[in-house]
Each structure stands twice: as C-alpha cells, then as structure tokens.
Amino acid sequence: MDTSLWHNIAARACLGGILGACATLGACGGPGSPPNYPTGQIEQKYYADGPWAVTVDENDPNACCDSKSNHYDLYYPTNLGANGFLHPSITWGNGTFGTSSGSAFFLKHLASWGFVIIATRDRFTGPGDTILDAANYLVKANSDATILNGKFLNKLNVQQIGAIGHSQGAGAAIRAMIKSGGLIRTVIPIELPGQQFCFCAPGEVLDTSKITGGSVFFIDGSLDVPVSPPTQLEPPQVIGLQSIAAFYDAVPSNVLKLKATLKRANHNDIGGQPSCAAAPPPCSNGVYGYLGYPAAWMVDQLGVDTSAHAAFVNGTGEMFSQTKNWELVKSNIP
C-alpha cells in the first residue's frame, strides 16, 4: 500500500476518529474534557482512534508458545492487508503479574493505527526473552501458512517491529531490543523502575548504555516518584540509575532518544480502560495521556506516517511546547 493511499484513508478517518474520541472520552478540549487531553495538533490526531477496525484475540489455542510455554494475545486490524498494506508489529511486555487485557484500551488504540500487537502472557517478563519470542513468532507467521491458519501470511512488514512495555515489562522491552540483533527497531519503556528494584544476578541489571541502535522513547508519570521518578533522588553512585533522566543519559548519543514526563499520571495509569476505575492502584487519571504521542512515535519510527516526526524534534518539536500535560522533555531527534 503506498503511503499516499494510507494518508487518504487516515485523513478520511481522522475527523470521524476525533469526533468518536470526543464522544467517548469527553468534549474536545472544552469543559468536561478527560484528564491530560492533548493540546498539540499531532498529539490530538493520534489521541483519536485510527482508521482500522480492531479484532482482539485472547483465546486462540493455536497462538502458542513462547520459550516459557506461554500463549500469546493478539490485537490487530480486522481487515488485515487491506489495499496491500503491510502492517508493522509491536510486541508488548506485561508489568509484574500483569496481563495484556489490563492494558487492552491502550493496545486496541495502537492496533487502530494499523499495528499488529502481540503480547506474551508471561507475567514476569524481566529478561525480555519472551517479548522477543513474540516478535519472532509474528515474523514466522508472515511466511508460514500453518501458523494461526495463515491469518498473517504476507500481511506484515517484518522489517518494522517495535516493542512497548510497562514497569517490569518496560525494562524487559529494552532487553528484548538489545537482544534482537536489530529485529526490534524502537522501544517505548513506560514507567521504567529504577535499578534498585531489580533483584538480579550480576550482569542482569538493566544497562541502557547497551542500546547501540534503533530508538527509544522513555515515558513516566510525574506522580510515580517511588518507582520511576523523572529525575534522580539519589546520585547514581549511591542507588544506581533511578530515573528516566539517568536511563536516558546513559543511552549512547548516536542512538535516537526521547524522554518525557506526563503530568499528574501515576504508575498504573497505562491500565486505564480508559479511566482508573478498572486499573490497579496507584492510578490517578487513566490512560488518556498515553494515547497520542506513543502512537505518533510508533507510526513515525516504523514508517507509517513520517509527518508525526515533527512532534519529537529536539527543541522545536511539538512536544516541547505542550506544557499543560508534559514536562522535562528531552530529545536528540534531528
């Protein structure tokens, strides 16, 4: 599918998606708007649902298995491969004891923008192996008609794969990218815990200086100070890398990187459906603030819509001016 055709589909769907989001999530920016309602044009576009209807498959017995014998959950565009479009993929990493259904609103939102999401049911994803297993499973499904009854056969762009994870899964998603040998091109760690929370064997503590390629977008909530503080509370030599600021700084300068803190959000807001009603505590606002820029990042980094790139450019990107909802934004994106 050529990009101009995709943009035409997206443009036609965008207004309807925004109006749908306004009806579902609250009036568009007016009184009664949901928390963290976006104020920038690019963020607003990707806050709205994308042009694809979405299928959720959490019960397929054939979606098996990762290296720990876990099944996979899948969130994907219903009309796979429409107009010849090859879908990029995202492999999801659960937080401790988590399941993908706990972040289903967020994952369905990403799928509405054309991504195939695969999530291992592993509830202890720390080493990252099962997240990488999931990515490799989709690569095989793209070329093997015996996997999932050929559902994804020749429907995927296996050169465009990303990873997203929450909490323990955030560190695991980074490890999966490091171990992938370039298969995973970009990663979004959400609420990445400080190194002091990792009771690991020597050499297993997350070291973001080992990210040597691809790109990374660190996100945390301003209220998540106990687990993922925006800035160091203690010097790294005392407590290790504790904050997304320290993890960001440790990433080599030749790697594309971005960090940002969502105001008034807490550790489990990503699990909002979309509010905090069904999310485990601590959750302050719900998933609203995580819908726009993560989707925009993935469509840019995985080659779907490069116009989203303008949100992240160092100093001049849209994200730097959206101070109502975002703070401590830092980027080396040209």
N, C-alpha and C positions, 0 to 999 in steps of 0.2 A: 504493500500500500504506500503510495507516495505521500510525502509529508503535506503537500498542498491539500490533498483529499482529506487527510486526517484533520488538518486545521479547519476545513469547511465543516466537517462533522462536528468538531469541537465547538466551533463558533455557533452553529445552529443549536447545539445542546446547551451552550453556556448560559444563555439568558434563561432558558427553561430550568436549568440546574440551579441557577442563583435564585430564581423565584421559588423553586421547590425547597431550596435550603431555607429561604426566608419563611416559608410556611411551616417547615418542620422545626427549624431551630430558633425562630423568632424574627421579628421585624428587622429589615435590612438596615442595621446601624441606628435605628431610632429607639425610642423608649421601649423597654422590654426586650431589647436585643440580648442574646445569650452572652455569658462571660467571654472575655477575650475575643469579641467579634472583630474581624480584621478591618484595618483601615487603609491598607495599600491595595492597589489595583491587581497586582499579580497574586497576592495572598487571597484576595476576595475571589478571584477566578478559581483557584484551586481549593478553596474552602467549600465551594459548591460541589455537588456531585458531578462527575464526569459524564461523558456521552454513552457509556456502556452499561446495559443492564447486567446484574451480577448474580451468579449462582454460588451458593455456599454448599460445600460437600464435606461434612464432618463424619460421615458414617460409611464411606466406601471401604468394604473389607479388602479390596484389591490395592488400596493405597498403602502399601507396605513394602519394605520396612527400613528404618534406619539401622545403624550399626549397634543400637541398643534394643532392637526389635520393637521400636515404637512405630505406630501407624502415622500417617500424615493427614492433616486437614487442608482443604483447598478452597480458595476464594478466587473466582475467575470470571472474566466476561462471558456472559451466556452465549453470545453469538461469536464463538472463537473463530478468528481468522477472517472476519467479515472484510470484504473488499481486498483480500490478500494481505491484510495487516499481520505482521509477525509480532507477537506480544513479548515485551520484556518481562522478566520474572523478579520476584522478591522473595527471599527466604526469611522467615520470621523466627525470632528467638524468644521463647517464654521467659518471664521472670521466675523466681523461685516459687515452686508449687503451682505455677500458672498454667493456663491453657489458652489456646488461641481464641476460644469463644469469649474469654474475658476481655479481649480487645477487638471483638468482632466488628463493632461500629467503625473503628479506625481501619481495619483490614478491608472491609467492604468498600469503604470510601476509596482506598487506593485501587482496588480492583475496578471501580467505576471509571478510572482514568486509563484503563487498558492493560493493567498489570495482572499477571497470574501470580497469586500469592500461595506459597506452600509453607506449612507450619508443622514441624515435628511436634508430636505430643510429649516429647521429653520435658519433664518438669525441672530438670537440673541440667541446664544446657551449658554450664560454665566453660568446659574445654572448647566448645564450638564445633566439635566433630559432627554432631547430629544436625546442626544447622547447615554445615557443608554437605552432609549426606543428602539433605533435602534438595539443595541446588543441583547436585549431581543426578538425583532421581529425575528431575524435570529435563535435564539435558538428555538423558536416556529416553524419556517419554517422547521427546521430539522426534526421535528416529526409530523407535521400536513400537510397532502396532500392537504388540502383546501387552504393553503397559497401559493400564486404565482403559482397555478396549480401544486404544488408538485415539483417545479423546484429544490429545495434544500433538498428534503426529503432524509434523511440518507446520505447526501453528506458532512456534516460539522462536524468538531471536535469542539463540543461546550465547551470543556474544554480548548480550546486555542483561546482566544479572546483578541485583543489589541485595543487601541484607539490612534488616532493621531488627533491633532487639530492645527489650525493656529490662532495666535493673540487671539481675544476673545475666539475662539474655543480651543486654547491651554489650557487656564485656565479651560474651560468647560470640556475638555477631562480628566483633572486631577480630577475635581469634580466628573465626571461620574465614574472614577475608585474608588474613595473613597466611593461613594455611592453604588457601585455594590456588596459589600459583597464578593469580591474575584472573581466575574464573569469575570471582565476585569483584565487581568494578567499583562499587561505592557502598558505604555503610552509614546508617544513622543510629548511633547509640543514644537511647532515651533514658534519662535518669541513671547514668552510669555510676555505680557505687565506687567510693574511694578504695584504695588498695588495702586499707585497714580492715575491710570487711571480707577480704579473701583469705580464708584459712587453707592456703595452697601448699603443695610441695614446693621445695626450692626450684626456682626457674619457671614456675607457673603463674606468678603474679603478673597481672596484665601490664605490658610494657608497650605503650603506643609509639615508642621510638622504633619499633619493629615494623611499623606500617611503612612500606617502601614504595608503594604505588597506589593508583586509584585515588579515591577521595573520601572524605569523612565529614559529617555534619553532627557535632555534639549538641544535644538539647537537654536542658534540665529546667525544673521549675524553681522559682525564686524562694518558695517555701520549703523546698526539700533540703534544708540545711543539714539535717542529721545524716543523710545518706549520700546525697550528691550536691554538695554546696557549689555555688557558682565560682567562688574564689577560695583559696586556701585559708583554713582556720589555724593551721599549724604549718611551720616550714616543712618542705618535703623531706628534709633530712631527719625530721623528728617522726613524722607519721606516714611518709611516702606521698605518692600522688593522690590527693584527696578530692580535688575539684576538677570540673571540666576545664577550667583555665589551665591547670597544671597538665592535664592529659592533652589538651590542645597544644600547649607549648612544646611538649615532648615529641609531637609528630614532626618528622623532618620537614624542613621548609620547602623542599621540592614537591611535596605531596599537597594536593589541593585540599584545603581545610577551612572549616567554618564552625563557629560556636555561637550559641545564643541562649539566653535565659528567658523563659516565658514567665511573665509577671503573674503572681497570685496563684500559681499552679503548684501542686504537691506531688509526692512520689507516685501515686497511683491514678492520677488524672487521666492518663492514657487509656485506662479501663472504663472511662465513662461511656454510657450507651444511649444518649450522649452525656447526660448529666451524671452526677455522682451516686444516684440512687442505688444502682446495682454494682458499684465499684467498691472494692475493699478499702478501708481507710489506710493511710491518710489520702483523702481526695478532697480538693477544695472547689473546683469549678467544673470538672468534667473534661471531655476530650476536645471541646470546641477549638482551643488554641493550637492543637496539634494537627488539624486537618489541612491547613493551607500550605505552609512552607515545606513540610516534609513531602507532600505530593509534588509541589513545584520543583523541589530538589531532585526527586526521582525522575520526573519527566525530562528535566534538563540533563542530568548526568547519564541517563540511559537512552538518550537520543530521541525522545518522543516529541518534545517541544522546546527547542533551544531558546525561544523567546523568554522562557522563565529564568534564564541565566541572569537577567538584569536585576533580579531580586537580591543577588548574593555578591555582586562585585565589590571588592574591597573599597570602603569609604563612600562610594556613590550608589551602592545597591539599595533597592527599595527598603530592605530590611533594616538598614541603619537609621531610617527616618521614622520607623513605626514605633515610636517611644511610648505610646499608650499601652502596648502589650509586650514589647520586647526591650531587653536591656543587655548590656555587656556583650554586644555583638562584636565579633572579631573575625576577620577573613583574610585570606591571601589570594582570593579568587580574582584573576585578571579580567 
